């Protein structure tokens, strides 16, 4: 039976682990939080490693639960939509929503992590250890052995339960995979693209070189650039490019001349904003992009994985962090329901049952959005769809939510529900536009009725087909 004085061992003090530790400490559990990296509040961050993220409603809900939402908002820059850049340097703002209060936020990953660590450290029932790399996990005992990177000594910690929030490269998940005493399913799918980060620096007076109220996208079909603003006036720019088998790919961008030629040809307006482009291209690492799905997430009523350890996704819906924070919300709800009445095995089983379908859904949506962002955002058909959806949301805010809005701004709808309805709506609108059934002469309300009817027909047909 879980008791308030249970000792919980959490491996991984990134965003998910820090929020989880904070919330469980607030529920009066005794927490030992262990991180393999140095304390990021005391060390310089590595360049080129995802220094800012998109924080939206699901993530804010998790921060609100732990009482740190308002402090987190101080680190945020609102982004109202996608600023699309074509090859001629023309721009087009595609708003995320027709409702005025719906936008996403650019936030510093290390800044938010530091805020959470400060809040965790202030709790009297938490102990944090840094520079301890997990080497082995005893799933049945809820214990793990770590290497101390400062002394090279090994040390073992145990808890009444062990929670693995140690990211996409999770040692806790690896231990489940290698355990062989229960059936563990695991899949890891890589995109053919990698990513590299570059910087648009602030102006000399600390200002922004381009509009800070948007997420900037340079879609080019096979590849793209995106840029998110930072509080210091800079933008973090990310290039998504195939590894190989393309006119321009990481395999052949091997000289300063090739890099300059590629960027000047594809992103001329961006080149003018990045004075250190070539240097950063060769200095910063190239990172892979993959999706991880696995099951079960728990074993023996002693061990559970959450966040990226259980469901790493590609970053193209801006939901990786938000999904991990939502994990904490769902886990907290399960504790509310069962605490004092059930054992940890029941808690873990109920949590996975409640969550697995939704994390699979956002993983699939993120891959969908990768193709949408690099290929479709610049197409006239896509822009016509977004224009119509924005009008629906502005005029009928309680009757229509686009797929993006369902996923990003409706935290009380599950990812799975958002996927089902969102895909049906997209199909309905695109079909109706392509078939000329939404002429300019038709009243907006009549268009909405037609879209809703077509959507419901598609949902009905899907329900019949897939049961």
NUTORKE-725054 format. One line per field, with one value per residue (C-alpha): residue in one letter; x, y, z. Coordinates in steps of 0.05 Angstrom, whole numbers, plus 5000, padded with zeros to 4 digits. Example, Ala and Ser with C-alpha at 12.3 -4.5 7.8 and 13.67 -1.06 7.14 Angstrom:
residues 2
type	[a/s]
xx	[5246/5273]
yy	[4910/4979]
zz	[5156/5143]
END
This chain:
residues 467
type	[x/x/x/x/x/x/x/x/x/x/x/x/x/x/x/x/x/x/x/x/x/x/x/x/x/x/x/x/x/x/x/x/x/x/x/x/x/x/x/x/x/x/x/x/x/x/x/x/x/x/x/x/x/x/x/x/x/x/x/x/x/x/x/x/x/x/x/x/x/x/x/x/x/x/x/x/x/x/x/x/x/x/x/x/x/x/x/x/x/x/x/x/x/x/x/x/x/x/x/x/x/x/x/x/x/x/x/x/x/x/x/x/x/x/x/x/x/x/x/x/x/x/x/x/x/x/x/x/x/x/x/x/x/x/x/x/x/x/x/x/x/x/x/x/x/x/x/x/x/x/x/x/x/x/x/x/x/x/x/x/x/x/x/x/x/x/x/x/x/x/x/x/x/x/x/x/x/x/x/x/x/x/x/x/x/x/x/x/x/x/x/x/x/x/x/x/x/x/x/x/x/x/x/x/x/x/x/x/x/x/x/x/x/x/x/x/x/x/x/x/x/x/x/x/x/x/x/x/x/x/x/x/x/x/x/x/x/x/x/x/x/x/x/x/x/x/x/x/x/x/x/x/x/x/x/x/x/x/x/x/x/x/x/x/x/x/x/x/x/x/x/x/x/x/x/x/x/x/x/x/x/x/x/x/x/x/x/x/x/x/x/x/x/x/x/x/x/x/x/x/x/x/x/x/x/x/x/x/x/x/x/x/x/x/x/x/x/x/x/x/x/x/x/x/x/x/x/x/x/x/x/x/x/x/x/x/x/x/x/x/x/x/x/x/x/x/x/x/x/x/x/x/x/x/x/x/x/x/x/x/x/x/x/x/x/x/x/x/x/x/x/x/x/x/x/x/x/x/x/x/x/x/x/x/x/x/x/x/x/x/x/x/x/x/x/x/x/x/x/x/x/x/x/x/x/x/x/x/x/x/x/x/x/x/x/x/x/x/x/x/x/x/x/x/x/x/x/x/x/x/x/x/x/x/x/x/x/x/x/x/x/x/x/x/x/x/x/x/x/x/x/x/x/x/x/x/x/x/x/x/x/x/x/x/x/x/x]
xx	[5000/5026/5033/5051/5118/5137/5206/5205/5268/5264/5319/5325/5319/5301/5235/5190/5229/5235/5160/5143/5189/5159/5087/5101/5139/5078/5038/5085/5125/5199/5237/5307/5319/5381/5410/5470/5489/5520/5473/5454/5446/5522/5549/5548/5499/5523/5509/5464/5420/5346/5352/5281/5214/5140/5099/5024/4961/4974/5043/5017/4965/5020/5059/4994/4983/5050/5041/5096/5056/5062/5137/5144/5104/5157/5205/5156/5150/5081/5079/5013/5023/5070/5106/5117/5177/5181/5244/5234/5232/5157/5122/5053/5027/4984/4952/4948/4877/4821/4810/4850/4872/4903/4977/5039/5100/5174/5209/5281/5291/5347/5311/5248/5288/5326/5260/5234/5298/5297/5225/5243/5304/5262/5221/5244/5228/5271/5344/5377/5441/5477/5534/5508/5500/5453/5488/5439/5368/5337/5265/5239/5270/5261/5335/5390/5466/5500/5571/5593/5626/5667/5697/5686/5656/5591/5532/5464/5398/5331/5259/5192/5183/5228/5204/5245/5242/5310/5292/5294/5358/5328/5369/5306/5271/5333/5331/5259/5279/5336/5300/5269/5223/5162/5141/5166/5149/5193/5197/5244/5233/5281/5263/5309/5322/5368/5371/5423/5416/5441/5431/5400/5436/5404/5418/5473/5422/5392/5331/5302/5322/5254/5183/5187/5112/5114/5146/5183/5182/5219/5185/5222/5188/5243/5276/5260/5284/5245/5262/5238/5252/5292/5287/5356/5334/5363/5327/5344/5342/5335/5352/5316/5351/5358/5420/5432/5403/5386/5417/5430/5438/5482/5526/5545/5544/5617/5650/5637/5624/5570/5536/5537/5510/5454/5429/5436/5395/5341/5337/5365/5327/5349/5422/5422/5402/5455/5525/5556/5520/5580/5618/5557/5539/5605/5612/5543/5524/5475/5419/5374/5298/5260/5196/5197/5137/5139/5097/5088/5112/5114/5138/5128/5091/5160/5182/5148/5173/5143/5158/5206/5230/5162/5143/5195/5167/5193/5186/5139/5076/5114/5083/5141/5150/5075/5059/5110/5080/5011/5038/5048/4976/4947/4991/4967/4895/4906/4937/4877/4832/4870/4916/4906/4860/4905/4977/5029/5018/4945/4967/5018/4969/4914/4962/4987/4916/4895/4955/4984/4932/4942/5018/5014/4966/5011/5071/5032/5007/5079/5102/5041/5059/5131/5106/5054/5105/5159/5113/5043/5046/5066/5013/4952/4904/4933/4932/4859/4842/4878/4845/4776/4791/4815/4751/4709/4746/4740/4665/4643/4693/4650/4631/4697/4767/4819/4862/4918/4872/4845/4916/4947/4894/4844/4877/4812/4808/4854/4907/4870/4804/4842/4873/4807/4767/4824/4841/4767/4760/4822/4797/4728/4753/4806/4755/4702/4752/4780/4710/4690/4635/4656/4650/4665/4592/4571/4558/4610/4558/4533/4606/4613/4550/4574/4643/4612/4565/4622/4666/4612/4601/4676/4678/4618/4649/4715/4679/4643/4707/4752/4700]
yy	[5000/5070/5114/5187/5169/5125/5139/5152/5148/5190/5182/5242/5315/5344/5380/5320/5293/5360/5375/5304/5309/5377/5352/5287/5325/5371/5308/5293/5236/5233/5243/5226/5259/5237/5269/5246/5316/5371/5421/5465/5524/5522/5503/5531/5499/5461/5501/5471/5429/5452/5512/5536/5501/5516/5517/5514/5499/5426/5443/5505/5462/5418/5479/5508/5443/5451/5525/5551/5574/5648/5645/5604/5655/5707/5666/5663/5701/5694/5670/5685/5643/5617/5669/5635/5658/5643/5642/5715/5738/5750/5733/5709/5703/5642/5652/5591/5608/5657/5666/5724/5689/5627/5628/5587/5610/5606/5587/5571/5497/5510/5570/5530/5471/5517/5547/5477/5454/5516/5499/5425/5443/5488/5427/5398/5326/5325/5307/5321/5288/5310/5277/5207/5165/5106/5040/4986/4982/4928/4931/4883/4919/4991/5005/5030/5034/5098/5119/5183/5223/5263/5205/5146/5107/5068/5082/5048/5082/5049/5070/5040/5055/5079/5128/5135/5204/5197/5217/5186/5148/5120/5069/5050/5033/4996/4954/4935/4917/4872/4842/4783/4763/4797/4814/4884/4916/4971/5010/5066/5100/5152/5205/5209/5281/5308/5377/5431/5495/5563/5633/5698/5744/5805/5873/5915/5949/5882/5885/5832/5827/5802/5796/5763/5749/5690/5623/5633/5578/5574/5513/5484/5417/5369/5413/5475/5526/5547/5602/5616/5681/5684/5735/5764/5788/5729/5673/5599/5575/5501/5471/5405/5371/5300/5262/5237/5224/5297/5354/5387/5343/5336/5286/5337/5403/5393/5458/5532/5543/5489/5515/5586/5565/5524/5577/5634/5595/5570/5621/5688/5731/5686/5688/5764/5753/5701/5731/5669/5619/5581/5578/5553/5503/5467/5478/5454/5380/5347/5314/5256/5258/5197/5168/5117/5075/5019/4978/4963/5025/4992/4928/4892/4950/4978/5015/5063/5105/5173/5229/5217/5153/5124/5162/5206/5243/5288/5363/5385/5395/5430/5379/5338/5379/5392/5318/5303/5356/5328/5260/5291/5317/5249/5213/5263/5249/5174/5186/5228/5170/5113/5141/5103/5053/5015/4991/5021/4966/4988/5061/5046/5002/5054/5109/5071/5051/5124/5152/5104/5115/5191/5190/5144/5195/5256/5216/5204/5276/5302/5262/5287/5359/5350/5338/5393/5445/5431/5416/5443/5508/5545/5513/5554/5497/5493/5569/5570/5518/5556/5622/5589/5556/5621/5655/5599/5607/5683/5685/5620/5610/5559/5518/5505/5485/5467/5405/5450/5483/5416/5392/5456/5497/5445/5410/5377/5339/5279/5275/5215/5253/5312/5265/5232/5296/5338/5290/5284/5360/5368/5316/5349/5419/5400/5357/5411/5465/5420/5402/5476/5467/5526/5584/5656/5673/5624/5653/5634/5602/5558/5537/5517/5476/5439/5427/5401/5354/5328/5318/5279/5235/5220/5205/5158/5122/5115/5087/5036/5017/5011/4992]
zz	[5000/4985/5046/5052/5081/5022/4994/4919/4877/4814/4761/4715/4737/4669/4658/4671/4730/4764/4758/4781/4841/4860/4856/4894/4947/4954/4966/5025/4995/5010/4945/4923/4855/4816/4753/4712/4687/4730/4763/4704/4751/4762/4693/4622/4574/4512/4448/4396/4440/4439/4484/4474/4470/4457/4521/4513/4553/4571/4598/4634/4668/4698/4722/4751/4789/4822/4836/4790/4729/4741/4752/4688/4649/4666/4622/4563/4497/4466/4393/4359/4296/4242/4201/4134/4093/4019/3976/3955/4027/4028/4094/4111/4183/4195/4264/4310/4327/4312/4386/4415/4479/4445/4430/4446/4485/4469/4533/4551/4567/4617/4646/4660/4686/4734/4759/4773/4807/4852/4872/4884/4925/4970/4992/5058/5037/4974/4965/4897/4872/4809/4769/4782/4719/4723/4707/4728/4753/4796/4772/4825/4884/4860/4866/4819/4819/4796/4778/4812/4756/4807/4846/4798/4856/4851/4897/4902/4919/4930/4943/4957/4883/4827/4774/4711/4678/4646/4576/4507/4524/4588/4627/4665/4600/4575/4638/4623/4552/4575/4635/4597/4654/4623/4552/4535/4468/4441/4376/4356/4289/4263/4212/4152/4175/4229/4260/4273/4313/4292/4323/4300/4350/4382/4352/4383/4427/4449/4403/4356/4283/4262/4291/4360/4365/4316/4305/4239/4186/4120/4088/4028/4016/4035/4087/4129/4179/4241/4290/4361/4400/4465/4521/4505/4435/4398/4361/4362/4290/4275/4208/4191/4133/4105/4126/4055/3985/3970/3930/3997/4059/4119/4082/4028/4066/4085/4065/4082/4007/4004/4067/4042/3973/4004/4053/4003/3952/3999/4055/4031/4080/4138/4117/4127/4200/4217/4216/4249/4204/4177/4242/4281/4227/4236/4311/4333/4332/4285/4325/4305/4307/4329/4360/4416/4436/4487/4534/4590/4626/4694/4728/4794/4826/4838/4774/4725/4667/4648/4599/4542/4575/4559/4496/4462/4401/4346/4361/4305/4346/4402/4449/4476/4540/4544/4540/4594/4639/4625/4647/4716/4715/4697/4748/4801/4782/4789/4858/4878/4859/4891/4945/5010/4976/4928/4920/4873/4821/4814/4810/4755/4716/4719/4698/4637/4618/4622/4585/4533/4478/4483/4479/4418/4387/4398/4371/4306/4303/4311/4250/4211/4229/4206/4136/4142/4164/4112/4053/4062/4100/4037/3992/3970/3991/4061/4068/4046/4098/4154/4133/4136/4204/4233/4210/4241/4307/4307/4289/4324/4381/4417/4356/4320/4340/4288/4297/4321/4371/4396/4408/4434/4469/4495/4553/4574/4508/4504/4449/4421/4415/4384/4333/4314/4306/4279/4223/4204/4202/4159/4110/4108/4095/4044/4006/4006/3983/3929/3904/3901/3953/3996/3947/3968/3959/4014/4083/4135/4180/4122/4109/4181/4180/4118/4149/4213/4175/4131/4193/4230/4168/4165/4240/4233/4173/4211/4272/4229/4191/4252/4303]
END
